[in-house]
Amino acid sequence: MYEMKTSRITAWDYLWYALYAFAGLGIELLLLSVLEPVLFCGVQSDEYSVLQRILHWSLTMACWGVIGLVLLYFSKKKLGFDVLQNNGFSFRGLLGGIFWVAACIALNVWDWGTLKIIGEFQQKEPIVFIFQYLYYAFEIGLVFLIVAFGQGFGEKLVGRKTRFPLGGLVLCVTWGGIHILSQQSVYTGLGVMAFGILYGLIYVSFGRNAKYSYAAMLLAFII
């Protein structure tokens, strides 16, 4: 069993872990701006060949995977917070989780004009489609961690557990906010912010169960 001085653990410690997970997503920008221009002899990302895109996604997934594992290890050791908990949840929670996933899928349909997974499959070669969706799985892994640590932050701050999506608010501000800047589109950013809140609702609906929450967030993102 890990030993820790729980009296020294504050809400802000949880927030730092959420921000570490968010910063982990930003590793992709470093790859695009620092490493890959050297590897790919200055080729711009919008001009990547199929092989270069696959290499980019593979490098990104490797970085995200390592970051996720490090955060899981140290959050358990330093905070005593087991992110991969498999809590039970009520039938009402299950229905709520399904409803919020359906809401995300409806937003995807509104944005794409069809199911996102169908729209992307129609636009991409099979190998590109496969690697992009593996990439999505790793991305949602860090998104899940932002929600989990964000919920821990909020609940530590208010001093009790709550079904209010506090982790979703943290995701909304971070993941959603950065999309406004990176995509230079308020519309895109607001859409991602909405997803952030919905992912927070998914997490609390499934009783903070890691397996079901992650699977539901992934389905909500890719379908």
N, C-alpha and C positions, 0 to 999 in steps of 0.2 A: 504493500500500500504506500502511496506517495505521502510524504510528510509536508505539511505546509502551515504557515502561520495565517490562519483564516482571518484573524483580526486586522491584518494589514491589507487584505484584499478589498478593493473598493470598486464602485461602478465603473470608474474610469479605466481600471485594468481591463475590464471586458470591452470597453469602447476601443482601447488600443488594439486589442486583437481583431476587432471588426475592421479597424483601419489598416492593420497589417494585411488582412485578406483583400481589402480593397486595393491597397498598394500592389499586392501580388498581381492583380489584374493588369496593372500598369506596366508590368514587366514586358508585355507584348510591345508596347511603344518603344521601349529600349531596344528590343530586338530589331524592330523596324528601322529605327533611326541610327543605331550604333553598330550592331553586329552584322546584320544582313546586308547593308550596303557594301561591307567588306567582302562577305562571303559571295555575294551575287554581283560583284564588280560594278556597283553603282546603279543597278537596275531598280527603278521605282516600283513600289509595291503594287500599283495598279497595272503594271506591265509584267508581273510575274508569270512565268510559264507554269504549267501544271505541276511539274516537279518542284519548282521553287515554292509554290503555294503549299504543297504537301510538306516540304522541309520546314517552312515557316510554322505551319500548324503543329508539326511534330516537336519542334523546339519549344514552342509556346506551351504545349501540353506537358512536356517534361518539366519545365519551370513551374507551371501551376501545380503539377502533381507533387513536386518536392515541397513547395511552399505550403500546400494543404496538409501534408503529412507532418511537417515541422510545427504548424499551428495546432494540430490535433494533439501532438505529443506534449508540447509545452503548456497548452491550456489545461491539460489534465494534471500535469506535474505542478505547475505554478498556481493555477486557480482552483484545482480540484473540480474542474468542470468537464464532465465527460460529454462531449458534443455528440458522440455516436450512441447516445442512449436510445433504448428501444421501449419507450413508454407505451402503455396502452392508451387507447382513445375511445370515446363513446361513439355510438351509432350516429348521434347528432353531429359529432365532430367529423365523422366520415362523410356525411351528407354535405356538411359545410365545405370540407376540403374539395369534394367533387364539384360543388357549385363554383368555387373560386377558380378551379382549373378550367372549368367550362367557360368562365368569364374571360380568362386569358386567351383561350382558343378563339372565342368570339372576337376579341380585339385583333388577333392575328388575321382572322378571316376578313375583318373590316379593312385592315391595312393591306393585305395581299390580294383580296378579291377571291381567295380560295384558301384551303388549308395551307399553312406555311410549308409544311413538309412536302406537299404536292407541288406547290409553286417552285420550291427550290430544286426538287428532283427534275422538274421539267426544264430548268435552266442550266443544269450542271451535268457534266460527265459523271458516270457512276462512281469512279474512283475519287473524284473531287467531292462528290456528295457524301461519300462514306467518311472521308477524313474531316470534312467540315462538321459533320454531326458528332464525330468523336471529340472534336475541338469544343463543340457546344457542351458535351457532357462534362468536360474538365472545367469549362467556364462556370457552369451552374454549380459545380462543386465549391468553388470559391464564393459564389453568390449565396449558396446555402450557409456557408460559414459566416458571412457578413450578417445574415438574418439571425443565425443562432447566437452569435456573440452580441449582436445589437439588442436582441431580446433579453439576454442576460444583463446587459448594461442598463436597460430601461427598468427591468424588474428589481435590480439591485438598487437603483436610484429611488424607486417608489417604495421599496421595502416589502414587496409581495409579488406573487405570481398574478398575471393578468392575461385575459384573452385579447386585450388590445394589441394590435400588431406593432409593437415598439421596434422590433427588429426590422419590420418592413419600412418604418419611417427612416431608420438609419440607412437602409438600402436605397430608399427613395432619394435621400439627400446626396449620397455618395455616387452610386452607380448611375442613378438617373441624372443627377446634376452634371456629371462629367460628360454625359452624352450630348448635352446642350453645347458644350465647348468643343468636344472632339468632332461632332457631326455638324457643328455650326447650324443647328436647327432646333428651335424651341419646340416645334411639333414632335420631332423625334425624342427629344429629352423628356417632354411631358408624357409621351407614351411609355417610355422606360420607367419613369417615376410611378406611373399607374401600375405597371407590372411589379415594381418594388413593394408597393402597399399590398398587392394581391398575394405576392409570395410570403409576406409576413402573415397574412391571414391564413394561408395554406399551412404554415408552420405551426401556428397556435391551434388550428382546427385539428390537426393530426397529433395534438398533444405533445409537440416537440419530439416526436418519434423521428429519428434521423433517416431511417430507411424509407419510410413512406413519404416523409416531407420532401426528401431529395428527389425521389422518383416522380412525385406529383409536380414539383417545380420543373423538372426536366421535360415532362410531357407537356406542361403548360407552355414551355418555351419553344419546343420544336414542332408541335402539331399546328 
